[in-house]
Amino acid sequence: MTGDVWFAVLPDGESGSAAARLLRPWATEAVAHHSGRPWLLGSWPDGHVTVGAAGARRLAVIGRCPVTAGELSARAGQVRDLADVERAAQGLTGSFHLLASVDGRVRARGSASGVRRLFHARVGGAVVAAGRADRLAVAAAAATGAGPGVDEELLALHLLASPLPYPLDERCVWRGVQGLRLHDCLLIEADGRARTQRWWSPPEAELPLEQGVPAVREALTAAVRACMADGGTVSSDLSGGLDSTSLCFLAAQEQDRRQPEKARLVTLRWQSLDPDNDDNTWAAHATAMLPGIEHVTPSAHEWPLWYSGLTDLTGSTVPTDEPGPWVRDSARIATMARLMTARGSRLHMMGGGGDELFSALPPHLHDYIRSNPMAAFARIRTHRDSQHWPLWPLLRRLADRRTFAQWLAAWADSLTEPEPPPTAPGRRAPSTGWGMDLRMPSWATPDAVRAAQSLLREAAGTAEALAPRRGQHVALACVQAGGRGVRQLEHVFSRKGLAYAAPYIDDNVLEAALAIRVPERSTPGRYKPVLAAAMDGIVPDSVLCRRSKGEYSVDFHHSLRRNRAALVELFDDSQLARAGLIDTTAIRTSLLGVHPDPSSLRSLSPGLGTEIWLRTRAGSTCPPSPATTQGAL
């Protein structure tokens, strides 16, 4: 199926029926409560929604989950009230929304990773939940006779980072629509009232590597198995990095196990323009170790550069419900989908999330030096020797004792400050704070800066960290930001007839990896030790021994040079400028300047994504004529 995939969740009452009438013009599918009133409305491909029923109780999973309707019905039979729903769903694998209708009450939640999000809004007299914010925004506005509005203050923050940084990632760019916190579920009563309740908490990071690895291996194997459960052809990135390579070997193992059912793997790798980038060499080596698999390697003229084709908004760019930096890759996404669907692929896997789960980011040193100072100092010395970190700036950062709220407020104050210069070329101390304190781009207007500062300061007044310690908090924040990005990419790929999956951030994998002590996720002299240990015996030792990681500055510079004129032209007629958020002269100067490394234009992709989102959303939220959908319902 190509086209928008979406669903809405309605209460089991008259107010829900009234809301359904506003959503019905878009819908091609419907599922009823036991009462016969509409419970789920939307458009989705076959197999995307699985429903189980036992008397007046309904369970539904929406997304990727290898469970049958019969199995889900048996689980629904275990449910006596909404408090039983998570227990009944225990052991389900994949990436999905979980919904329940029990005796006139509704429970709905997404995934802890952010790949499956929920939004909610009052539509007429009822709170309605949905997997897409734009559909909900239009329905909510239609109930009042108004048009959907965009929160331009929040768009200012999208210039800084898109998806939005925690804790503002819960905010929705559509006025009147709220994003549900990832750890919360939504409880909707029959009369249309709703409240939230926590359903998930991250595990304590207390297991040593040896004890935690078996669960990681089991969870990751199950995640790949969920991708291949329906048989047919599945494709995967094979970049040469350990993350995507591990997925390919797991999928090949599953292909062999499911041979009578004709499961088939196809891999895709694109080659860097940099001859010194050893991803190419390692990808070729992994390919040689996977005989009997079809490997696709596009030539340079087949594989578009970053930022290509962006002036053709009707060609490669797909409207999504929120801005996202993925638009830089629009032409590549279109090419990937074409190459993989031409070979019969129904789903494409990527390795996103592996870095965040299996590498301990520098903030963990702030925790480690307090829990095990001798081991921490030894690790810091090793890192300084290999990465040339300057000592005194690093020590100052390690001595910082600010809480998450204090750090967030300080970040707001520093949005326009220049980043500390390196002590020598290439020598800069890593951040050991609660996250990356990014700066607003030079082309943001004073109004945009003030709006972003206001939002961050407001959040600092009530924000709580995702975990008590910085290392676990940052890992979670990065995983969830990646999950929200994967969510948008899944919408884009679905419009091109290809499902999209990031198995590393399936909730089961997420929990297994986060349960391991943060310092043991990164050991000097070993690359991603948890993942390497989990893949022992599945991925050949000659692949697991890699210690390097590819770097793409050459590709960035070449892509920017080739597409610079088109980017300048695009921003010359800017929607963001009309909204008073960017200075077109300043962005032109930046685009035409000299950029020694990709970080000098770090904010280009979020700003570009927001600009193109504003352009493509026009008309994308208008419903079709009711006559075109009545027959489907």
N, C-alpha and C positions, 0 to 999 in steps of 0.2 A: 504494500500500500504506500502510495506517495500522498503528500498533503499534511496538513496540521494534525497532530495527534494530541488530543486534549480530553479532559473529563471534568465534570462537576459533581459534587456530592450534596444531596438535598435532604433536608429533614423530613421526617415521616408525619407531615401534617398539612393542613390547608395552605399555610404560608409557603411550604415547600412546593406545592403544586402551582401556586401563583408564580414563584420564581422560575419554575420549569418552563412556563409559557414564554418567559423572556429569553431563555437560553435555547429553546427548541429550534429556532431558525438555523443555528449552526450545526445541530446534532444529526448524526446518522445512526447512532446506536443508543439503546436505553436498557437499563436494568431496573426492575421494580423492587420495592420493599415487599415484605409478606402481605402488607395491606393492599397492594396493587398500586399505591402511589409511586411516582418516579423517585428512585434512589440515586442512580447514576445516569447522567446524560453526557454525550460526547461523540467523538469520532476516533476510532482506533482500529488497527489491523487485527485480523484473526489471530487468536492466541495471546493477545496483549492483555486481556482482562480474563481472569478465571474466577468464577463464583461458585461457592459451595453453600448449601442450604440444609438446615435441620429444623423443621417446624418454622417458628417465627424468627429464627436466627439466621443471619446471612454473614458470610465472610467473603471478602474479595481481595485478590492481589492484582495490582496493576503494574506491569513492567516485566522484568525478566525473572521468572521463578519456575523451576521445573516441578510444579505440583499440578495434579489433575483435579477436575471438579469433584470427582468422587472422594479423593483424599481430603480435599478442602471441606467437603460436606461432613466427613467423619470428624474433622477438627471442629467444625461449627457445632457438632453435637456435644462437645466438651464445654461449650460456653453457656453459662447460666446468666451472667450479666457482663457489663462492659469491662469489669475488672479482670475477667478471665481471658480476654482477647490475646494478650501477649503470651500467656502460658500456652494457649491453644496453637499459636503460631510458632512456638519454639522449634528450632531445627530447620526452618525453611531457609533455603539459600538463594542467592542471587541479589538483585537490586530492584526493589519494588515499593509501592505504596501499599499499606495495609489498612483495609476499611472493614467496618462491622456495622450491621444493623440488628439491634437486639430489642425486641419488645417496644418498638417505637422510638428508640434512642439510637444515635449514630456516633461512632468513634472513627476518627481518621488521622493518619499520621504518614509522614514520609520516611526518609532514611537518615541515619545519623551523619552520613557523609555529605549530604546536600545534593546528591544526584537526583533524588526524588524530593522535591519541595512541595509544600502546600501553601496556598494563599487563601484568605477568607475575607469576605465583605458582606455587608447587609444588602440583600437584593429584595426590594420591597419590604416585607415584614419579617424576613428570615435571614439568618446567617447561612451563607453558602460557602463551601470550600471548593477549591479547584486546583488542578495541577499547572495551570497557566494563569498568569496575572492579567493578561490583556483581555481574554474572554470575560473574566470576572468584572474587570473595570467597565467594559461596555454594558454588560447586563446591569450592573449596579447603577450606572448613569442613566440607562434607559428607564429604570424604575422611577427616577425622579424627573424624567423628561429632559435631562441635560446631556451634554457630550462628555466623554471620558477626558480627564485632565491629567497632565504630567506635572510632577513635582520638580520644578526647575532648580530649587535649592539642592535637592538630592542629585540632580544631574551634575552640579558643580563638583560633588564628591566623586562622581564617576570619572572626572578628569584626572583624579589622583590615582584611583585604582578601580578596576572593573573586572570581575565582580567586586562589590564593596568590601572593605576590610571589616573584620569583626571589631566591635559588636554592631556596627551599622548594617551588616549584611542582612539583618532581619527587615530592614526598611524596604518598602516597595516604591518604585518610581511612579506608579499610578496612584493618583489621589483616590482615597476612599477604600483602598485595598491594603491589607496588612499581610506581611509574610509571617508564617508560623515559625517560631524558633525550632531549630532542628531537633532539639531534645524533647520537644513538647508534642502532645497529640491534642486534637480538637474534639470536644464532646458537644454534640448538638442535640438539644431537646426537641420534642415533637412540635412545640410552639415556636420554634425558630431561635430561641435563646441559645447561647453557646458560652463555653469556658474552656480554658486550656489546663492541661495536666501533664506533668513530666512523665515521659515513658522510657528515657534512656539516660544513663550516666556513663562517662568513660571509665574503663577499668583502672584500677590502681596499677601503676607501672612498677611491679614488685617481683616479677619472675626473672630468674637468671636465664641466660640465653639457652642453656641446655634443656631447661624445663619448658621454655616457651616455644621452641622451634617446632616440635611435633604438631602443635595446634595451628601454627602458621602454615605448615605444609598441608595439613588436612583442609584448612579453610581455603587456601589458594587453589588447591586441586578441585575442591567443590565449586569454587567460583568459575573456573574455566569449564568444568563439566556443565554448569548451568548455561553457559554460553552455547554449548554444543548439544544440549539435551534434545533439541528438536531434529537432530540430524541435518542433512544437507551440507552446503558449503559455508564455512566460516573463514573469514580472513583475519589477518593480524599484522600490525606493524612489526618489522624486524630491523630496527635501527642499528643494531650492533651493541647497544647498551644492555646491561644485565636485566633490566626490567622487562622490556619487550621480548628479549631472547628467551627468558624463562617462560613467558606465556606461550611462545611458539613450541617449546619442548613439551610443556604440559598438554597443549592442544594436540601435538603429534602423538603423545602417549594415549590420549583419549580417542584419537582417530583410530589407532590400532586396536584399542579395546572395543570400539563400537563398529568394527569393520563390517559385520553383517548388515548394519543399519546404514551403511554408506555415508558416514560422517567424513567430511573432507576439509583439509586445511589448505589455504592459499596465503602466502606471505607477501608483504609489500615493503620494499626498502627504497629510499631515494638517496642519492649520493651527494655528499657535500661538495661544494665548489672548491673547498680548501684541500689541496693534496696532502696536507699534514694532519688532517682530521682522521684519526685512526678508527672512527666509527665504521668507515667504509671497509677497512681491513677485517675488523671483528665481525661485521655483518656477513662478509663473504665467507669467513671461517665457519660461522654458525650455519650458514646455508649449506656448506659442504657436509656438515654433520647431520643434516636433515634430508636424507635421500628419500625419494618417493613423494616429495612435497612440491607443489608448483610454486615457484618463486618468481615474483614480478619485480623487475628493476627498471623503472622508466628511464629513458635517456634524458639528457639535459634539455633537449628541445621539447620533450613531452611533459616535463615537470615544471610548472610555473614558478616564477620567483615570488617571494613575499611581496605583498602590496600590489600584485598584478590585478588588472581588471576591475578596480574599484570604481571607476567612473561609469561602468555599466551596471547600474543598480538592479536592473531587471534580469541580468544574466546570472552571475554567480552568487549574489548576495541574497540571503533568505531572511525575512523578518522574524525576529524573536520577540519574546514578551518583555525583555529587558536588554539594556546595552551590554556588549561584551567585546573583549579584545580579539576574539576569534576572527573578526572580519579581515585581519591581516592575511589570513590563510584562505580566504574565500575561494580563490581560483584553484588552490591545491585541493581543498575539500571537494570541489566539483570534479576535479580530475581523479582523485582517489575513489570517489563514489562510482564514477564511470568505469574505471579500470576494474574495480572489484565486482560490481554488479554484472559486468560483461562476462565475468568468470563464474557467475552464479552465486556469489556471496549474498547471504541474507543478513549477516551481522559482522561488524568489524571491531576487533579488539585493539586497545592501545594500552601503553604501560604507565599512564599517568597515576600518580600517587606513590610510586615506588620510592622516589627520592625522599618524600616526606615521611614515609613509614619506616624506611630502613636505613636512613642516615640520621645521625644525631646532629641537629643544627647547632650553631655556636651558642645560642642561649643555654644549652644544657650545661655548659662549663660554669655558668653562674650558680647553678644548683650543685654541681659536682664538687666545686671547690669548698662548699659548705658541708657537704655530707662525707666527703672523702678527700681531704685536702692534699695528702701526699700523692695519691693516684692522679688527682686533678692536675697538680703542678707538673708531674711527669708527662701527662698528655699535652698540656699547654706547651711545654718545651719542645715536644715532638712536632706539634703543629707549627710553632714558630720557626723551627728549623726548615720545614718543608714549604711553608707558605709565606715566610718572611713577615710575620705580623710584628708591628712595632710594639715594644714592651710597655711604655708608659701609657699610651692611649688605651691599650688593652687592660692594664691594671685598673685604670680609672673606671672603665666600663664594668669590670668584674666587681668593683667595690660599690656600685650603684645599688641602693636599697629601696628604690621607689616601688610602691604597689602598682598594680595594673591601672587603677584609676588615675593615679598620679602620673604615670607614664603617658597615658592617653591625653591628659590635659597638657602635659609638656609638649607632646607631639603637635597638638593644635597650635601652640605658641610658636613652634619652629617651622611651620609650613612654608614660609618664604625665606628662611635662613639658608645660606649656601651650605652645602655639605662640607664637613671638615676635609681639608685637602690631605692627600696622602703625604706621609713624612718623606717619602721618596717615590720615584716612579713605580707604580704598581704596588706600593706598600701602604695598606690601610688596615686598621684594626677592625675585626668583624663586630657586628652588632650583637650584644648579649642581652638586649632588652626583651620586652614582651612581644616584639614584632619589628617589622621594618618601618622606621619612621620616615616614610617617603616625603618628598617635597612637592608642592604644587608646581606644575610646569610654568616656565617663564612666560608663556602666552596666556595664562589665566588672568582674567581681569581682577581688579580689587574686589568687585562685588562677588565674584566666584570664590576668591580666597576667604572673604568674610563668611560666606555661606558655609563653606567647608569647615572653617574654624568653629562656627556656631554649632554645627552638628556634632563635631568631635567633643566639644566642651559639654554639650548637653548629655552626650553618652557617658562622659567621664563621671557625671553625677550619680549614675545608677549602675554602671557596668561592673560585672564580676568576671574574673578570669575563667577560662574554660577548665583550668586545672590549677591546683595550688602552686605548682612549680613551673618555671618559665619554659623548660625544655618540652614538657608534655603539652603545655598550653600552645606553644608555637607550632608543634607538630599537628595538633588538632585544628588550629586556625588555618594552617596551610592546606591540610587535607580537605577541609570543608570549602575553602575557596576553590580548590581544584575540582571538587565535586559539583559546585555550582557552575563552573565552566563546562564540565562534561555534560551537565544537564542541557545547557544551551546547544552544545554540539550535537547532542542526540536529536534535538528538534530540527537542526539544520540537516543532518544526515537522513532523518526520516522523510523529509520533503524530497529527498533524492532516491528514496526507495531502499535505504540501507539502515538497519539498526546499528547502534553504536554502544560499546561497552568498555568500561575501565574496571576490570576484575579486582585490581588492588584495593579499590575503595568500596567494594561490597562490604556491608556492615560486619559480616563474619570475619573477613580478613582484617578489617580495621580493628576490631576488638582483640583479635589474637595478637596482632603486631603491637598494639598499644599496651598490652599487658606486660611486655618485656621491659626490663629496666632501661631507662633512656641511655645511660652511658654505654651499655652493651650493644646498642644498635649501631655504634660506630667505634671501631678499635683501630688505633694507628697501625698502619701496615696491612690492614685488611679492608677490603672494599665491601660494604653492605654485608657484614658478617652474618646477620640473621637470615637474609634472603639466600645467601650462598649456602648456609647450613641447611636451610629448608629444601633447597633444590639439589642437594647432594644425592647422587644416584639417578637423578632425572636429567639434569643438564651436565654434559661432559666436563670433566675437570679442566680440560684445555680451554673451555669457555669461562668457567667460574674463576679462573686465575686472573682475569683482567683487573687492573688496578686504576685505569685511566677513565676519563669521561670526555666525550666529544665537545668541541667548542665551535661556535658558528658565527664568529665575527665577520669572517670573509663573506659568508652568505648574506649577512645583514647589510654590509656595505655595498655589495654588488646589487642587491635588490633595491636598496634605497637609491643608488645612483641611476639605475635604469627606470625607476618609477617616480623620481623626484618631481618631474614636471607635472605629472598627473596628480600627485598629492598636493602640490602648490595650487593647481587649478581647482581641485576639489574644495580646499579651504578658502579660496577666494570668494566663493559664494556659500558662506557657512551658515547653517541653521544655529549653531552654537553662538556665533557672533550676533545673530539677530536676537538671541535670548540674552545677550549681554554677558556671556560667560567666557569668551575668548577674544583676544586681540589678533586679528588676521595679519596685521603687519608683523607682530612679534613671532607668530608661528611661521610665516614666510621666511623671516630672517633665520629662524632656527633650522628650518628644512634646508635652506640653501647654504648653511654654514658648514664648518668642518667638524666631523664627529670622530674623535679618536677611538671610541668604543661604543657598543650598543647602549650602555647605560646612560649615555648622554642624551638619548632620545627615549628613555624608559617610559615616559608618559605618552608617547606617540600612539601606541596601540590602544590604550583606554580612551584617549581623546578621539581617535579615529573611529573606534567602535561606537562611541556616543554620537558622533556626527552622523554616521551612516544610519544608526538606529533611528534618529530623528527623521531622516529622509524616507526610510523604507516603511516606517510605521504608518505613514499617511495612506489611508484607505485599507490597510491590512486588517483593521479591526471592524470593518463594516460587514454585517452578516449577509449571507446570500439571501435570495428571495425565498420566503417560506415554501413556495411551490416546489423548489428544487429538493427539499428535504422531507416533506410530509410523507412521501411514500416509504422512506426508510424507517419511519417510526410507527 
